[in-house]
Amino acid sequence: MRLIFLILVIVITNVTAQTKTDLNYYLPQNTTYNQNIPTPESVIRHHVGEWHITHDKLVHYMYALANASDRITIEDRGHTFEDRPLLLLTITSPENQANIDTIRDKHITATNNSTVNNSNMPIVVYQGFSIHGNEASGSNAALLLAYYLAAAESSEVKNLLNNTVVLLDPSLNPDGLQRFAYWANTNKSKNLNPDPNDREYREAWPGGRTNHYWFDMNRDWLPVQLPESRARIASFHKWLPNILTDHHEMGTNSTFFFQPGIPSRTHPLTPKLNQKLTKRIGDFHAKAFDKIGSLYYTEENFDDFYYGKGSTFPDINGSIGILFEQGSSRGHIQESDNGILTFPFTIRNQFTAALSTLEAAETMREDILQYQHDFYKNARTEAAKQNGKAIVFGDEKDAAKAYHLAEILERQNITIHNIKNDFSVNGKQFKKGNSFIVPKNQKNTRLIDAMFEKRTKFQDSLFYDVSAWTFPLAFNLDYAENVSTSNVGDKIENLKPKSGHITGKSNYAYLIEWHEYYTPKALNQILSSGLRAKVAMKQFNLNGTDYDYGTILIPVQNQNKSSDKLYDFLQNIAKENHIAINTANTGLTQGIDLGSSQFRALTLPKIALLVGDGIRSYDAGEIWHLLDQRYDILVTKLDTKSLNRKDLSRYNTIIMPSGSLAADGTKKIKTWVENGGTLIGYRSALNWLNKNEFIKIDFKKMEHTAEDISFEQRSDYRGAQVIGGAIFEAKQDRSHPINFGYKNDKISLFRNNTMFMKADKQSYNNPIRYTKNPLLSGYISKPNLDSLSLSVPFKTKKLKAGRVIAFTDNTNFRAFWYGTNKLLMNAIFFREEL
């Protein structure tokens, strides 16, 4: 009887869920709505929640609203990798719209001047939706929010818009949203099926969460490497909103989460008042959810530590960031522990949270404006104490890495300068043109601290994301804190990369040192053109210039270009890649001569990247992005599903990101390696390599015994053994080809796994090895640190005619770990010499 009743409930709920949900289900009914404002249905041709909104329809509707309403202006701030627009709607009263520039100027002035009275100013709220494309209830709720703010005629809404400027970002990840909407809509049945086994709820790889290159967009607020991030960070600093909301989804069996998160996991640089205000705002959410009967929770699961997330980035910039997480239907209707979960229900919850945020913002307006005012006032006081001090960073051999870090700082509204003259600190040389200096006495001094700090002690041992992101370490740059501002040169108003050049025309040879970041791109262009090039396995000196390991030699004779055309070609290469190409008019040097066998011939890499089922999409996307966007290197994405049908002889290099292959794919790859191919494996792929005898790896076995840990504490105990993301020091053998292009004998490595490879007995087989006390920044448990000490992150071994290369650590993390990108490039270009 009970089973029959349950089936009846499901059937009734299913039928009900298929009824078209009109606006009355979502919108407050205590107001009238302007009939001249188009409803979502009138433009997108379906009810909100009936189908997943596609990005093109979302854009169409937002423009329709802006054209119809004097409360809305719309801005196209750029485009995604797939050329979709990045929209921002400014929504406020018509009177405010007429004075919007003045309002913004006054708002920014209040953060610069302690005497400004901000009690009569509007509060600014940035509301962003669905930064993860398959967390789609957010962007669908944006349709409702934009319509409500444009059309509602109640005095409450009019007062709200008089006192508030809403910056509405309807889709923080257009490419991912479009990908997911296509999946959900094309797999939707007329008879909605809540069975979680249905194909609708199991996206094809890589899913809609990520952007075009499969990046998690909600980790890029601080590094700002992707076009979507650059647009929203520019908007953020243009306005410095008082509140920023970030609408997400989580597992289907969850309810609804709003911040604050776990108190002990808030970053120490975040003011305590920030969390108190967040909690007060939470009271408005609770009241709103109580009214509609939706379950929710707070102060669990999520934290406010990593400043690269949308809900935490505002906290170090004088704003209040708020995370919303809604249990996801992942399609149109799905069974859950809380009953049948419908897509319209998830949308209504997101819309409810958006409205309660605006109610809180208006009610708490003066307190929150004062908080931001005081945040910057206190920051100025802190900065004044640092007057005369600065941070310098650079690389005397590599201007490009320093430039790209300066680029990030510029995007974050941090003032940077050139250095006045060359100088040294603690044995590190800072060269003019290759270095930048950041005075600490400036407005965003707290943000500077957050980006440059090294932290190894924490209140809590669990982290939702990474525990360290020290930027100069990520870029493998020399840097020094608290240097004198007497070294400060011209303020940089328009940052430009260093110019490349060629020293002259030669009829003998040209030399390119391998230190500069873009030398791999240059070498690829040279080899792709059919030119011959060689790499120096040893150091040498020519005409008073010291040339390091990895110097590239391009002979003039026996090339497919005349000496004149070769010179013109290399001139363009130097300029495009911002590198120096030196002329060599003789082969006689101090050290190895240019005709020595210690110059090894190079061949053009023909690269395949394994993608698809079994492969971690984040890792694959980072490699794809690096090769495609940074280095313009052609890469074939080989899907694991069709691997057996592909001719692998077309490639000399295959990259295996974190993951594993089925038996048939494994056999095919192994045969290819044995016949002369080079296989580069990352992270968990090392387990697969070891198990299938591509390479023998001796892992340190980890055993954690819990003592005096209660049942309640077991989850936290296990979590404390995770390396969520920290930075460690390793020693490099610079004579080994995997380390060519590095001028120091120490490197900073990012690590977020517990794979510890034992070092080889032969020291020369350990070209990269963690130091005895390797922790530079971040959290790691004592047992894990002991295991990491003196272990190795890299191994390579011949397999018959081929070679296997293994990395335990991600050399391309989130596109901003510039400092280790060259390890992968060395593995690719110097594969035959490893």
C-alpha positions in Angstrom: 0.0 0.0 0.0 2.8 2.4 0.9 4.6 1.7 -2.4 1.4 2.4 -4.4 0.9 5.6 -2.5 4.6 6.6 -3.2 4.1 5.9 -6.9 0.9 7.9 -6.9 2.6 10.9 -5.3 5.4 10.7 -7.9 3.0 10.5 -10.8 0.9 13.4 -9.5 4.0 15.5 -8.9 5.3 14.6 -12.3 2.1 15.7 -14.0 2.1 18.9 -12.0 5.7 19.6 -12.8 4.8 19.5 -16.5 2.2 22.2 -16.2 3.6 25.4 -17.6 4.8 27.6 -14.7 3.7 31.2 -15.2 5.0 34.3 -13.6 2.6 34.1 -10.7 4.6 31.2 -9.3 7.7 33.3 -9.0 6.8 37.0 -8.7 5.5 39.0 -5.7 1.8 39.6 -6.2 1.6 42.7 -4.1 2.2 44.9 -7.1 1.1 45.6 -10.6 3.4 45.2 -13.6 3.9 47.7 -16.4 2.3 46.2 -19.5 4.7 48.0 -21.7 7.6 45.9 -20.4 7.9 42.6 -22.2 7.6 39.5 -20.1 10.2 36.8 -20.6 7.7 34.5 -22.4 6.8 37.2 -24.9 10.4 37.3 -26.1 11.9 33.9 -25.5 8.6 32.1 -26.4 8.4 29.8 -23.4 7.7 30.1 -19.7 10.6 30.6 -17.4 11.6 27.1 -16.2 9.8 25.3 -19.0 13.1 25.0 -21.0 16.6 25.9 -20.0 17.4 29.4 -21.3 20.0 29.4 -24.1 22.5 32.3 -24.0 21.3 33.8 -27.3 17.7 34.0 -26.0 18.9 35.4 -22.7 20.8 38.2 -24.6 17.8 38.8 -26.8 15.6 39.3 -23.8 18.0 41.6 -21.9 18.2 43.9 -24.9 14.4 43.9 -25.2 14.1 45.0 -21.6 16.7 47.7 -22.0 14.9 49.0 -25.0 11.6 49.1 -23.2 12.6 50.4 -19.8 14.0 53.7 -18.6 15.2 51.9 -15.5 17.8 49.8 -17.5 20.9 50.5 -19.5 22.9 47.7 -21.0 26.6 47.3 -21.8 28.4 44.8 -24.0 31.8 44.5 -22.3 33.5 42.1 -24.6 33.2 38.5 -25.7 34.0 35.0 -24.7 36.3 32.6 -26.6 33.2 31.5 -28.5 32.4 35.1 -29.3 29.3 35.4 -27.0 28.7 38.9 -25.5 29.5 39.6 -21.9 26.5 41.8 -20.8 26.0 44.0 -17.8 22.7 45.6 -17.0 22.6 48.7 -14.8 19.2 48.9 -13.2 18.1 51.8 -11.0 15.5 54.6 -11.0 15.1 56.8 -14.1 16.3 59.7 -12.0 19.5 57.8 -11.0 20.0 56.7 -14.6 20.1 60.4 -15.7 22.9 61.0 -13.2 24.6 57.6 -13.2 28.1 58.9 -13.9 27.9 61.4 -11.0 26.6 58.6 -8.7 29.4 56.4 -9.6 32.0 59.2 -9.2 30.6 60.0 -5.7 30.6 56.3 -4.8 34.3 55.9 -5.8 35.2 59.2 -4.2 33.8 57.9 -0.9 36.4 55.1 -0.9 39.2 57.7 -1.5 38.3 60.4 0.9 37.6 60.0 4.6 35.5 63.3 4.8 32.8 62.3 2.3 29.3 61.9 3.7 27.8 58.8 2.0 24.5 58.7 4.0 22.4 59.9 1.1 24.1 57.8 -1.6 22.6 54.7 -3.3 24.0 51.4 -2.4 25.6 49.4 -5.3 24.8 45.7 -5.6 26.4 43.4 -8.2 24.3 40.3 -8.8 26.0 37.6 -10.9 24.5 34.4 -12.1 25.7 30.9 -13.2 29.4 31.2 -13.3 29.2 27.5 -13.7 27.2 27.0 -16.8 25.4 23.8 -15.6 24.2 25.5 -12.5 21.6 27.1 -14.6 18.9 28.1 -12.2 20.8 31.3 -11.6 20.7 32.6 -15.2 17.1 31.6 -15.5 16.3 33.5 -12.3 18.1 36.5 -13.9 15.2 36.7 -16.4 12.8 37.1 -13.6 14.9 39.6 -11.6 15.5 41.8 -14.6 11.8 41.8 -15.5 10.6 42.4 -11.9 13.0 45.4 -11.5 11.9 46.8 -14.8 8.2 46.3 -14.6 7.0 46.2 -11.0 5.2 49.5 -10.1 4.9 49.2 -6.3 6.2 52.0 -4.1 8.6 49.4 -2.5 10.3 48.7 -5.8 10.4 52.4 -6.8 12.0 53.2 -3.4 14.4 50.3 -3.8 15.6 51.6 -7.2 15.9 55.2 -5.8 18.2 53.8 -3.1 20.0 51.1 -5.1 22.1 50.7 -8.2 21.8 47.1 -9.4 24.6 45.7 -11.6 23.0 42.6 -13.1 25.3 40.1 -14.8 22.9 37.6 -16.2 25.5 35.0 -17.3 29.0 34.9 -15.9 29.8 32.0 -18.2 28.0 32.3 -21.5 29.8 29.4 -23.2 29.2 26.9 -20.4 25.5 28.0 -20.1 24.9 27.5 -23.8 26.6 24.1 -23.7 24.5 22.9 -20.8 21.2 24.4 -22.1 21.7 22.5 -25.3 22.3 19.2 -23.4 19.3 19.6 -21.0 16.9 20.7 -23.7 17.9 18.1 -26.3 17.4 15.4 -23.7 14.1 16.6 -22.4 11.1 14.4 -22.8 7.5 15.5 -23.2 6.7 13.4 -20.2 9.2 14.7 -17.7 11.1 11.8 -16.0 12.5 12.4 -12.5 14.6 9.2 -12.7 18.2 10.3 -11.9 19.4 7.5 -14.3 17.9 9.3 -17.3 20.4 10.7 -19.8 19.2 14.2 -19.2 20.9 14.3 -15.8 24.3 12.9 -17.0 26.0 15.4 -19.3 28.5 14.3 -21.8 32.2 15.1 -21.1 33.3 17.8 -20.3 29.9 19.1 -19.2 28.6 22.6 -19.0 30.3 23.7 -15.8 33.3 25.3 -17.5 34.1 27.8 -20.2 35.4 27.1 -23.7 38.8 25.8 -22.5 37.2 23.9 -19.6 38.3 26.3 -16.9 36.4 26.7 -13.6 35.5 30.4 -14.0 34.9 30.8 -10.3 38.6 30.5 -9.5 39.7 33.3 -11.8 38.6 36.4 -9.9 42.1 37.1 -8.6 44.3 35.8 -11.4 42.1 37.3 -14.2 43.4 35.2 -17.0 40.2 34.6 -19.0 38.1 37.1 -21.1 35.0 36.6 -19.0 37.0 37.4 -15.8 38.6 40.5 -17.3 35.2 42.0 -18.2 33.7 41.5 -14.7 36.8 42.6 -12.8 36.9 45.8 -14.9 33.2 46.3 -13.9 34.0 45.6 -10.3 36.8 48.1 -10.0 34.8 50.7 -12.0 32.0 50.5 -9.5 33.4 48.9 -6.3 30.0 47.5 -5.4 29.0 47.2 -1.8 27.5 43.7 -2.1 28.3 41.1 -4.7 26.2 37.9 -5.0 27.3 34.7 -6.7 24.5 32.3 -7.6 25.5 28.6 -7.8 24.0 25.1 -7.5 25.2 22.0 -5.6 24.1 18.4 -5.3 20.5 17.4 -6.0 20.0 16.1 -2.5 20.9 19.5 -0.9 18.6 22.3 0.0 19.8 26.0 -0.2 22.9 27.5 1.3 23.7 31.2 1.9 26.6 32.7 3.7 28.3 33.2 6.1 30.3 30.0 5.7 32.3 28.1 8.3 33.6 30.9 10.6 37.0 29.3 11.3 37.7 29.2 7.6 37.5 32.9 6.8 40.8 34.5 5.6 42.4 36.5 8.4 42.7 39.6 6.1 38.9 39.8 5.9 37.6 42.2 8.6 35.4 40.6 11.2 32.7 43.2 10.6 32.4 41.8 7.0 31.2 38.5 8.4 28.9 40.2 10.9 27.2 42.1 8.1 27.0 39.0 6.0 25.2 37.3 8.9 22.8 40.2 9.2 22.1 40.0 5.5 21.5 36.3 6.0 18.6 37.1 8.3 16.7 38.6 5.3 17.3 35.4 3.3 16.1 33.3 6.2 12.9 35.3 6.5 12.2 35.1 2.7 12.8 31.4 2.6 10.7 30.8 5.7 7.8 32.6 3.9 7.9 30.3 0.9 8.7 27.2 2.9 12.1 26.4 1.4 14.7 24.6 3.4 18.1 26.2 3.8 21.3 26.2 5.9 24.3 28.4 6.7 27.8 28.2 8.3 28.5 24.8 6.9 30.5 23.3 4.0 31.6 26.5 2.4 34.3 29.0 3.4 35.6 32.5 2.7 39.3 31.8 2.4 40.6 31.8 -1.3 40.2 35.3 -2.7 39.9 34.0 -6.2 36.3 33.0 -5.8 33.3 35.3 -6.6 32.0 35.2 -3.0 35.4 35.9 -1.4 37.1 38.3 -3.9 34.9 41.2 -2.8 35.8 40.7 0.9 39.4 41.9 0.3 38.1 44.9 -1.8 35.8 46.5 0.7 32.7 44.8 -0.5 30.6 41.9 0.9 30.6 38.8 -1.1 27.7 36.3 -0.8 27.6 32.8 -2.1 24.2 31.1 -2.9 24.1 27.4 -3.5 20.9 25.8 -4.7 20.3 22.0 -4.8 20.3 21.3 -8.5 17.7 19.6 -10.7 20.4 19.3 -13.3 17.7 19.2 -15.9 13.9 19.8 -15.6 12.8 17.5 -12.8 14.6 15.0 -10.6 14.1 12.8 -7.5 15.9 13.9 -4.4 16.1 13.2 -0.7 13.8 16.2 -0.3 11.1 15.0 -2.7 10.7 15.7 -6.4 12.9 18.7 -7.3 11.7 20.7 -10.2 13.6 23.3 -12.3 11.1 26.0 -11.6 11.4 25.4 -7.8 15.2 25.9 -8.0 14.7 29.1 -10.1 12.2 30.5 -7.6 14.7 30.0 -4.7 17.4 31.8 -6.6 15.0 34.6 -7.4 13.9 34.8 -3.8 17.6 35.1 -2.6 18.2 37.8 -5.2 15.2 39.9 -3.9 16.1 39.3 -0.2 19.6 40.6 -1.0 18.2 43.8 -2.4 15.8 44.2 0.6 18.8 43.8 2.9 20.9 46.2 0.9 18.2 48.9 1.0 17.5 48.3 4.7 21.1 48.2 5.7 22.2 50.8 3.2 23.9 53.2 5.5 25.6 50.6 7.6 27.0 48.9 4.5 28.1 52.1 2.9 29.8 53.1 6.1 31.5 49.7 6.2 33.1 50.2 2.8 34.0 53.8 3.7 35.7 52.6 6.8 37.4 49.7 5.1 39.3 52.0 2.8 39.9 54.6 5.5 41.5 51.9 7.6 43.4 50.6 4.6 44.8 54.0 4.0 46.0 54.1 7.6 47.7 50.7 7.2 49.2 51.9 3.9 50.6 55.1 5.4 52.5 52.9 7.9 54.2 51.3 4.9 55.1 54.6 3.4 58.6 54.4 1.9 58.3 50.6 1.4 57.7 48.7 -1.8 57.7 45.2 -3.3 59.9 44.5 -6.3 59.7 41.6 -8.6 61.3 40.5 -11.9 63.6 38.1 -13.7 66.7 39.5 -15.3 66.5 36.8 -18.0 62.7 36.8 -18.6 60.8 40.0 -19.1 57.6 38.4 -20.2 56.8 36.6 -16.9 57.3 39.8 -15.0 55.1 41.7 -17.5 52.3 39.2 -17.1 52.3 39.5 -13.3 52.3 43.3 -13.7 49.4 42.9 -16.1 47.4 41.1 -13.4 48.2 43.9 -10.9 47.1 46.5 -13.3 43.8 44.7 -13.9 43.3 44.7 -10.1 43.7 48.5 -9.9 47.1 48.2 -8.2 49.6 51.0 -9.0 52.9 49.7 -10.5 56.1 51.5 -11.5 59.2 50.7 -13.4 62.3 50.6 -11.4 64.6 53.6 -11.6 67.8 51.8 -12.1 69.2 48.2 -11.9 69.7 47.1 -8.3 70.1 43.9 -6.2 68.6 42.6 -3.1 69.8 39.5 -1.2 71.8 38.4 -4.2 68.9 38.8 -6.7 69.4 41.2 -9.6 66.5 43.4 -10.6 67.0 44.8 -14.1 65.3 47.8 -15.5 62.9 46.7 -18.2 62.6 43.3 -16.7 61.3 44.3 -13.2 58.5 46.2 -11.6 58.0 47.8 -8.2 54.8 48.2 -6.2 54.7 50.9 -3.5 52.8 49.6 -0.5 51.3 53.0 0.4 48.3 52.9 -2.0 44.6 52.3 -1.9 44.6 48.5 -2.5 47.3 47.7 0.0 45.2 44.9 1.5 44.8 43.3 -1.9 48.5 43.5 -2.4 49.0 41.7 0.9 46.6 39.0 -0.2 48.4 38.5 -3.5 52.0 38.5 -2.2 51.7 36.9 1.3 53.2 33.6 2.3 51.1 31.9 5.0 51.9 28.6 6.7 49.8 28.8 9.9 46.1 28.5 9.9 43.2 28.5 12.4 41.6 25.6 10.5 43.1 22.7 8.6 40.3 22.3 6.0 39.8 24.4 2.9 37.1 24.5 0.3 39.7 25.5 -2.3 43.5 26.2 -2.3 45.3 27.4 0.8 48.0 29.4 -1.1 48.4 31.4 -4.3 51.5 33.7 -3.7 51.8 35.3 -7.1 55.6 35.9 -7.5 56.0 32.2 -6.5 53.5 31.2 -9.1 55.4 33.1 -11.7 58.8 31.8 -10.5 60.0 35.4 -10.2 62.7 36.9 -8.0 61.0 39.3 -5.5 61.7 41.2 -2.4 59.4 42.9 0.1 60.0 46.1 2.1 62.5 47.5 -0.4 63.0 51.3 -0.4 60.7 53.4 -2.6 63.9 55.3 -3.6 64.0 52.6 -6.3 60.7 53.6 -7.7 60.8 55.0 -11.3 58.0 56.2 -13.6 54.5 55.2 -12.8 53.1 52.9 -15.5 50.1 54.4 -17.2 50.0 52.1 -20.2 51.6 48.7 -19.6 53.3 47.3 -22.7 55.5 44.1 -23.1 59.2 44.6 -23.7 60.2 44.9 -27.4 61.9 42.0 -29.1 64.9 42.5 -31.3 67.6 40.9 -33.4 71.2 42.2 -33.0 72.1 42.1 -36.7 72.3 40.0 -39.8 74.5 37.0 -39.9 75.7 34.6 -42.6 76.7 32.1 -40.0 74.2 31.5 -37.2 71.7 33.0 -34.8 71.4 32.2 -31.0 68.3 32.4 -28.8 68.6 31.9 -25.1 65.8 29.8 -23.7 65.0 31.9 -20.6 62.2 34.1 -22.0 58.7 32.9 -21.5 57.8 33.0 -25.2 60.9 31.2 -26.6 58.8 27.9 -27.0 56.4 29.8 -29.3 59.3 31.2 -31.3 61.0 27.8 -31.6 57.7 26.2 -32.7 57.4 28.9 -35.4 61.0 28.2 -36.6 60.5 24.5 -36.7 57.1 24.8 -38.3 58.6 26.8 -41.2 60.9 23.9 -42.0 64.1 25.5 -40.6 66.7 23.5 -38.8 67.4 24.3 -35.1 69.6 22.8 -32.4 69.7 23.0 -28.6 72.9 23.5 -26.5 73.4 20.8 -23.9 76.1 22.8 -22.2 77.0 26.4 -21.4 79.4 28.4 -23.5 80.6 32.0 -24.0 80.7 33.9 -27.3 82.0 37.4 -27.7 81.7 38.1 -24.0 78.1 36.8 -23.7 77.4 33.8 -21.5 74.9 31.4 -23.0 73.1 29.0 -20.8 71.9 25.4 -21.1 69.1 25.2 -23.6 70.3 28.0 -26.0 68.8 27.5 -29.4 71.1 27.6 -32.5 69.8 28.4 -35.9 72.5 27.9 -38.6 72.3 30.0 -41.7 73.6 27.5 -44.1 71.6 24.6 -45.6 68.2 26.1 -44.7 65.1 26.5 -46.8 65.5 30.3 -46.8 68.2 32.5 -48.1 70.3 34.4 -45.6 68.3 37.6 -46.3 64.9 35.9 -46.0 66.0 34.1 -42.9 67.1 37.4 -41.3 63.7 39.0 -42.2 61.9 36.0 -40.8 63.8 36.0 -37.5 63.3 39.7 -37.2 59.5 39.1 -37.2 59.9 36.2 -34.8 61.9 38.4 -32.3 59.3 41.2 -32.4 56.2 39.0 -32.2 57.6 37.0 -29.3 59.3 39.8 -27.4 62.6 38.0 -27.4 66.3 38.8 -28.2 68.0 36.9 -31.1 71.7 37.3 -31.2 74.0 37.2 -34.1 76.9 34.7 -34.3 79.5 35.3 -36.9 81.8 32.5 -35.8 81.5 29.0 -34.5 84.5 29.3 -32.2 83.5 29.9 -28.6 84.7 29.4 -25.1 83.1 26.1 -24.2 81.3 24.0 -26.8 81.8 25.3 -30.3 78.7 25.8 -32.5 79.5 22.7 -34.5 79.8 20.5 -31.4 77.8 17.3 -31.0 76.6 18.9 -27.8 74.2 20.9 -30.0 71.4 18.4 -30.6 69.1 18.6 -33.6 65.4 19.4 -32.7 62.3 18.1 -34.5 58.9 19.7 -34.7 56.5 18.4 -32.0 53.4 16.8 -33.4 51.2 16.8 -30.3 48.0 14.9 -29.4 46.1 15.6 -26.1 43.9 12.9 -24.7 40.5 14.2 -23.8 37.1 12.7 -23.0 35.8 10.1 -20.6 38.3 9.1 -18.0 40.3 12.4 -18.3 40.0 15.3 -15.9 38.7 18.1 -18.0 40.2 20.9 -15.9 43.7 19.5 -16.5 43.1 18.9 -20.2 41.7 22.4 -20.7 44.6 24.0 -19.0 47.0 22.2 -21.4 44.9 23.0 -24.4 44.7 26.6 -23.5 48.4 26.9 -22.9 49.3 25.4 -26.2 46.6 27.0 -28.3 46.4 30.5 -26.7 49.8 31.2 -25.3 52.1 29.4 -27.7 50.1 29.0 -30.9 51.1 25.3 -31.0 48.9 23.0 -33.0 47.4 20.3 -30.8 45.0 17.5 -31.7 42.4 16.6 -29.1 42.1 12.8 -29.2 38.8 11.6 -27.6 39.3 8.4 -25.5 36.1 6.9 -27.0 37.5 6.8 -30.5 41.2 6.3 -29.6 41.4 2.7 -31.1 40.3 4.0 -34.5 42.9 6.7 -34.8 46.3 6.5 -36.5 48.7 7.5 -33.8 51.7 7.5 -36.1 50.8 11.1 -37.0 52.1 12.2 -33.5 55.5 12.1 -31.8 54.1 13.4 -28.5 50.9 12.5 -26.6 49.9 14.2 -23.4 47.9 12.3 -20.9 46.3 14.6 -18.3 45.1 13.3 -15.0 43.0 10.3 -15.6 43.2 6.7 -16.9 42.3 4.7 -20.0 40.5 1.4 -20.6 42.5 -1.7 -21.5 42.2 -1.4 -25.3 43.3 2.3 -25.3 46.1 1.5 -22.9 47.4 -1.3 -25.2 47.3 1.0 -28.2 49.2 3.9 -26.4 51.8 1.5 -25.1 52.5 0.1 -28.5 52.8 3.6 -29.9 55.4 4.5 -27.1 57.4 1.3 -27.7 57.6 2.3 -31.4 59.2 5.7 -30.6 56.6 8.0 -29.2 56.9 10.2 -26.2 54.1 10.0 -23.6 53.8 12.8 -21.0 51.6 11.9 -18.0 50.2 14.1 -15.2 49.0 13.5 -11.7 46.6 10.6 -11.3 47.7 9.3 -14.7 50.9 8.2 -12.9 49.0 5.4 -11.2 47.8 4.3 -14.6 51.4 4.5 -16.0 52.7 2.5 -13.1 50.0 -0.1 -13.1 50.4 -0.8 -16.8 54.2 -0.9 -16.7 54.9 2.2 -18.8 57.3 3.3 -16.1 58.2 1.9 -12.7 57.3 4.4 -9.9 58.0 3.7 -6.3 55.4 5.6 -4.4 55.7 6.4 -0.7 52.8 4.6 1.1 50.7 6.8 3.3 49.3 5.5 6.6 47.3 7.8 8.8 46.2 6.4 12.2 43.5 8.4 14.0 44.1 8.7 17.7 41.6 10.4 20.0 39.4 11.3 17.1 35.6 10.9 17.7 33.1 9.7 15.1 31.9 13.3 14.8 35.4 14.5 14.1 36.3 11.8 11.5 35.4 13.9 8.4 37.5 16.8 9.6 40.4 14.4 10.4 40.3 12.9 6.9 40.0 16.4 5.3 43.1 17.6 7.2 45.1 15.0 5.3 44.2 16.5 2.0 46.6 18.9 0.2 44.0 21.2 -1.2 46.6 23.4 -2.9 49.9 24.7 -1.5 53.3 25.8 -2.7 56.5 23.9 -2.2 60.2 24.4 -3.0 62.2 22.0 -5.1 65.8 22.0 -6.1 66.7 21.9 -9.8 69.6 20.3 -11.7 69.9 23.1 -14.3 72.0 20.9 -16.6 69.1 18.6 -17.2 67.0 19.4 -20.3 63.7 19.4 -18.2 65.1 22.5 -16.4 66.5 24.4 -19.4 65.5 28.0 -19.3 65.5 28.4 -15.5 68.2 30.6 -14.2 67.9 29.7 -10.4 68.5 26.3 -8.9 65.2 26.5 -6.9 61.7 26.4 -8.2 58.2 26.9 -6.6 55.8 24.1 -7.4 52.0 24.0 -6.9 50.7 20.8 -5.5 47.2 19.5 -4.6 47.6 15.8 -4.4 49.3 13.2 -2.1 51.3 11.3 -4.7 54.8 11.1 -3.4 57.5 9.5 -5.6 60.6 8.2 -4.0 63.9 9.6 -5.5 66.1 7.4 -7.6 69.3 6.1 -6.1 71.3 7.8 -8.9 71.2 11.5 -8.1 71.3 12.5 -11.8 68.0 10.8 -12.3 66.4 13.3 -9.9 66.7 16.6 -11.8 63.8 18.1 -9.7 63.6 17.2 -6.1 61.7 18.7 -3.2 63.9 20.2 -0.5 64.1 18.9 3.0 61.8 21.6 4.3 59.8 22.3 1.2 56.7 24.2 2.4 56.7 27.8 1.1 53.1 28.8 1.5 49.8 27.0 2.3 48.6 24.1 4.5 49.9 20.5 4.6 49.6 18.1 7.5 52.8 17.0 9.3 52.7 13.4 8.0 52.3 14.6 4.4 55.0 17.1 4.8 57.4 14.4 6.0 56.5 12.3 3.1 56.9 15.1 0.6 60.4 16.0 1.9 63.1 14.9 -0.5 60.6 13.2 -2.8 60.6 13.9 -6.6 57.8 15.4 -8.8 59.3 14.3 -12.1 60.5 11.0 -13.6 61.4 9.9 -17.1 62.3 6.5 -18.5 62.9 4.9 -21.9 60.3 2.3 -23.0 61.9 0.4 -25.9 62.2 3.1 -28.7 60.0 5.6 -26.9 60.0 7.6 -23.7 57.6 8.1 -20.8 57.6 11.4 -18.8 55.8 11.6 -15.5 54.8 14.7 -13.5 53.1 14.4 -10.1 52.2 18.1 -10.1 50.2 20.4 -12.4 52.6 22.6 -14.3 49.7 24.7 -15.8 47.5 25.4 -12.8 44.5 27.7 -13.6 46.5 29.4 -16.4 48.3 31.7 -13.9 51.1 29.4 -12.8 53.4 30.8 -15.4 56.5 29.7 -13.6 56.2 26.0 -14.4 54.8 26.2 -17.9 58.3 25.8 -19.3 58.7 22.3 -17.6 56.0 21.0 -20.0 57.5 22.9 -23.0 60.9 21.4 -22.2 59.3 17.9 -22.1 57.8 18.6 -25.5 60.7 20.2 -27.3 63.6 18.3 -25.7 61.8 15.0 -25.4 64.6 13.2 -27.3 67.3 14.4 -24.9 65.6 13.6 -21.6 
